[in-house]
């Protein structure tokens, strides 16, 4: 189930220009006298009416202070105050007004937040994480990640993949040393996860394992946890350390933990035409 918050407006055209041109919303649905905007995972509707709703507060939140500061520069002419730290709620924020006087807030949560990403944001923002906070991953949260991951597709729905949770410090150190700098991130995280496949269950063990591994990486990021695909871990020594049968396939061993930084600048990407071939 999803939801939309609607407001009555007497200036729909001006509201459309403000929320698309200045706030950065996109029009999710235009129903002539009712327009629904989309901003990240928020759906916000305004309908042309004789009465106007100006109560409450519309809050847009970001992942780093620089984005709040940038918003303040953009909204300085209608801002109520400058960005500051609210110690009571541990947020960095400021308030402004929209064209009809509604209060709008721009903020950053300084503490960790629960999952909120939607599909396109999840796919666009996932990054390899190599530095983690010294903070354990709660079992309840790990179970949520694993529960999402079990829905990864497999050849003929054989479901031959499985996960090995690695917490032992000595084992993590050995895994981190296997490939030099490439595998070092494993020791920086509180736990690691090996994504494995039984080739007796599926004839497409490599494909199934890689799909399951990437499904896990996305599920982890959805819940605010960082991962890093460590390649070339399908080795006999690793299988012995982890008690994995030698004929099973290890798609990756990824570190898992809370990233030191939640926001990463997107890497340069070629234009879409480069990826299309005749």
N, C-alpha and C positions, 0 to 999 in steps of 0.2 A: 504494500500500500504506500502511496505517495501523497503529498499534500501541497496546497497552494494557499498563501495568505493574500486576501483581496482587500483593497482600499477603494473607497469612493473618491473620485476626483472631479473637479470642475475645470481642469486644464489638461486634458488628456494629451493633446499635441505637445504642450510644453513639458509634460512629465516624460513623454517618449524621448524627446531630445535630451533631457537631463540624464535619465537613467541609461540610455544607450551611449550618448556622446561623452558624458563626464564620468559616470560611475563605471562604465565598461560592460554593462549588461548586454545580452543579445535578446532579440525578440523570439521567444519560444513559440508563441501563438498569437496571431492578431485576429480578433473577432469583431473588428470595426469599433464598437463602443467599449470593448473590453480588450486590454492588451496584457499578455502574461510575459514577464521578463524572466530570463535565466541568468544567474550569476553563480558559477560553480555548481554547488548542489542545492542552491536556493531557487525556488519558483515564487515569483512575486507578481500579483495581478493588480491592475488599476482599471476601474470602470467609470465611464463618464456618467455622472449623476448630478442631480440638483444639490444634494447634500455632499459635504466633504468630510472624510475621516482624517484627522490629523493626530490622533492619540497614539500612544505606544512609541516604539523605537525600532527602526530597521537597522540591523547590524550586519556589516560585512567584515569578515575576518581574514587575516593573511598569515603567512608563515614566517615572516621576518620583519624586523623593525623598519628596515629600509623601505618596504612597501607601504607601511603606514605613513612614514615621513613623506614619501612621494605623493600619496593621496592628499596629505595636508597641503602640500604646495598647490595641488590642483583645486582644492576646495577652500583655500585660504579666505576667499572673499565671502564665503557663507559659513565659515567655521565659527563655532561657539567658543572654542578654546584650542590651545596648541597640544600636540601629543605629549603625554606624560605617563608615568607608571602609576597605576592604581594598585597599591599594595594590598588592599583588602581582597581583591579578586585576582591579584597577580596577572594583570593585563596591561598592555601598553596601548593607549587609545586616545581618540579625540572625537568630539561631536560636531555636527554641522546641521544645516537645514536644507530641505529640498524646496522647490519653487512654491509649495503651498504651506511651508512652515513645519513639515514633519521633521522629527528628530532622526537623523541618520548617524550611525556610529561606525568608525573604522578602527579595528583593533587587532592586536596580536595576543594570543594566549601564551604567556611565558611558561606555563606548565604543560605537560603532555596532555593531549586530548584524545578522546575516543575516535573511532573510525568515522569518517565523513566523506571520503572521496567517492566520486561517481565514475562511471566507466571511462570517459575520455580523459579525465584528469588522472585517473589511475594509470592508464597506458602512457600518457605523455610525461608524467612526473617521476616514474620509477627510475631509480639510478642504482648503480653499484655502490654499496657502502663499505668503507674500509676502516672507519673509526667509529667506535661504539662507546656509549656511556657505561660507567661502572655501575650497572643497575641490572638486577636479575629480571628475566622474563617470567611473569607469573604463569603457573601451570594452566590456569583458567584461560588466559589469553593464548597460550600456545595451543591448547585444545581447539580454540576457535579457528586458528589458522589451519590446523590440520583437518578440521572438519570441513572447511571450504575446499581444501586441497584434494580431498577424496573424490571430488566431482570432476577431476581432470578426465578428459576423454581418452579412451584406449582402443586399440584395434579390436573390433568385434566385442567391445565391452568386456574384455578379459580381466581387466583390473589386476594386472600382475605386478604393479609397483608397490613399494612400501617405504616407510620412513624410519631411519635410525636416529634417535636423539642422543647426542653425545654431550655429556656434562663433565666427565672426568678430566681434570686439569692436565694430567700427564698425557692422556690420549690427545687432547687438544693441542698440546705442545708438539707432539710427534706429527700430527696432521699438518700443523702450521709449518713445519720444517721440510716437508716433502718437496715443495717446488719453489723454495727461496722466497723472493718478494711476492710472487703470485699467490702463495698460500698463507702468507703472514697474517692477513686479516682474521684468520680463524682463531688465533690466540687472543685477539683483541676483543672478541665477543664472549658473552657468558656461556653460550652453548653453540653447537653446530648441528646441522641436520644433513644426513646422507640420504639421498634419494636413489633408491635401488629398484631393480626389476628382476623377477624370476623368469628366465627364458624358457622354462618348462611350461609356463602358463601362457605366454604370448610369443608368437613368431616375430613380432615387431618390437622387441625389447628396447632397442636403441631409441626408436621414435617415441614409444610409450614413456620411457624414462625421461626423455628431454621435455616432452609435453608436461608430464607431471611435475618436473622440477620448475619449469617456468610458471606453472599454475601456482606452485608453492610460493615463488618469489612475489607474484602479484598479490596473493592472499596475505602474505606477511606485510607488504607495503600498505595494503588496505587498512590493516590494523596498526599502522605506524611503526612497524619494525623493519629494520634494514637487513639486506642480504647482499651477497656477492657470489656470482657464479665462479667457482673455482674449477677449472677444466682439468682434464687428464688425471682424474682421481680413480679411474678404473684400474687399480693396481693390486697385485697379490699381497703386498705388505699392508696396504690399507685394509684390505678385506680380512686379513688375519687380526689386525688390531681391533676391528669392529665386529668380529665374529660373523662375517658375511661369507656365504659359500662362494668358492672360487669361480664357479660358472655363472654367478649372478652378475648383473651389469650395474655399475655405479655411475649414474649420470653426472652427479656433482656432489661435493660436500660443501655446503654453504654455511658461513657464520650467520648467526642470528642474534640480533639485539637492538637496543634503542640507538639510533644514529646520534652522533654528537651534533650534527646539523641536519635539520629536516628539509631544508630547501637547497636545491642545487641548480646552478645555472645550466640550462639545456645545452647539450653539445651541438656543434654545427652539424647540420644535416643537408644532404644533397636535395635538390628539388625533386618533386614527384616524377617528373618526366624521366629522370635518370633510372628510376626503378621499373619503368615500363619498357618492355622489349617486344619487337614484332616477332 
